[in-house]
């Protein structure tokens, strides 16, 4: 904006200082890079939050499965017949667990119906003592004294990356319970 000043008959033009187009373009570029960086930070934060939330849910499901397993009798876990005449094969070697065939997972699905379908859960059982040579026996060769039960849970995050957690427990004839987790 220019001002016209009339002093002693002379006309003098004065200009007020403004921004040039180069300065405006430079400021817009800096603002655009700042906004892109902020959007990237928000996106990374939401991905981390999603992963953290799903890892927590997966850990809760695994702990619930182990707790449910510990409530079972040795006869149920090892699969002995009630008459004791035949040695059973216990749970199948590997089983996919859903809310339809597993009470612990059904409890989780009832509380979180929209997220229960995200997870895939399997249970693997093997005899540790005596050592089991065939991992899917029709019957144990001899009565198991120590079983290893591993629960594996997997899911896909919002980025499309697959994640897996597993938790293993040992169950003994005389009540040995020990478990550990691996991510």
N, C-alpha and C positions, 0 to 999 in steps of 0.2 A: 504494500500500500504506500502510495506516495503522498506526501503533503506538499502543498504549495505555500510558500512563505513570501510575503511581500514586504520587504524592508527597503526603505528608501528608493522605491520605484523599481528595484531590480526583482525580477522573478527568479527564485532559487528553488530548485526541486530537491527535496530530501527523501531518501528512501529508508524505510524501517527494515531492520535486519530480518530475514526469513530463512527457511530451510531450502537448500537446493534439492533438486531431484535425486542427486547422488546420495546425499545424506539420508533422505527418506528411504531410498532403496536399501541402503546399508542397515538402517534400523529395522526395516521389515525383514530382512534376511536374518539378522540376529534373533529377532522375535520368533521367526519360523523355526530356526534350529532349537531354540529354547523350548518351544512347545512340542516339537518332535521328541526331544529328550525326555520331557515330562511324561509324554504318552508312553514311551518305552519303559520308563520306571513304573508307571501304573500297571502296564501289561505284565511286566516281570513280577511285580508284587502280587497280582491276582493269580498268576500261575503258581507261585510259591504258596499262597494261601490255599489254593485248591489241593495241591500236593500234600500240604500239612494236614488239612482236614481229612483227606482220604487215608493218609497213613494212620491217623488217630483212629478212624473207624475200622480200618483193617486190623490194627492192634487190639481193639475192643472185641472184634469178632473172633480173633485167634484166642484171646484169653477166655472168652465165653466157651469156645469149643473145648479147650483143655479143661476148664472147670466142669463142663458137662460130662466129659470123659471120666474125670475123677469121681464123679457121682455114680458111675456104673459099677456093677459088681465085677469081680474077676471072671466069673462065669460068662458074663455078657461080653466082656472085652476079649477074652481068649477063645470064646466060642465052644466051650465044653458042652457036651450034652448033659442034661440034668441027671441022667442015670449013670453017667461016668463011664459008660461002656465004650464009647467011641471018642476019639480025639477030634474035635471040630477044627474048623479053619478060622474061627473068629470073624472079624470084619473082613470084607473083601480087601485084597491087597491095595487097590486104589479105588476110591469112590468119589464121584462128584457129588457135592452136597448142595442142596437147595433148600428153600423154605418149606418144600413139600416133604422132604425125607430127613430133615434134621431139626430137632426142636430148638437148639441154641440159635441157629441161623434164622429160624422162623420168628423167634422173639425179636431179633434185630430187624427183620423185614417188617414186622408189625409196627415197630417204633419209627422206622425210616423207610417207608414204602417207595419213595421216589429214588432213593439211592441204593437200595438193596440189589437192584438189577445191574448195577455197575460192577459188582464184584463176582469173581468166579472162585469157588472154594473147593479144594480137594483134600481128602484124607488118605494117607498111605500108611499101612501097617506092615511091619516086618518083625519076625522073631529074631532076637539078639542072642538069647540063650535058650535052648541050643541054637547054633547058627543055622539059619534057614537057607538051603541051597536053591530052592525053587521059590521065587518071590510071589507066586500066585498059586499056592498049593490047593489041591482039593481038600486036603486035610494035613495038619502038621504031622511030621514024621514021629515026633514024640511031644509030650506035653510041653508047651512053652513055659519058661520060668520068668523071662524078661522080654517085653515087647517094646519096640520103638514105634511111636505113632507121630507122624509128621503131618501137620496141616499147612497147606500152601494156599495163599490167597493172591489173586492177581487182578489188576484193573488197568484201564487206560486213562491217562490224564487228559486235561484239556488241550495239551499240545500234540496229542496223538502218541506220545511215548508210553510204552508198557512198563508197569511196575509190578514187582513181586515181593512178598514177604512170606517167611515161613517160620513156623514154631514147632519144635520137636519136644516130645516128652517121652520118658521111659516109664513104663508101668510094670511092676513086678508082682509076682504071685503073692509075696508077703508085704506088698504095699510100698514099694519104692517109687516115689514120684519126684522127678527132676525134669525141668524143662529149660530150654534156651531158645532164643529168637535170632534170626538172621534176616537182614534186609537185602 
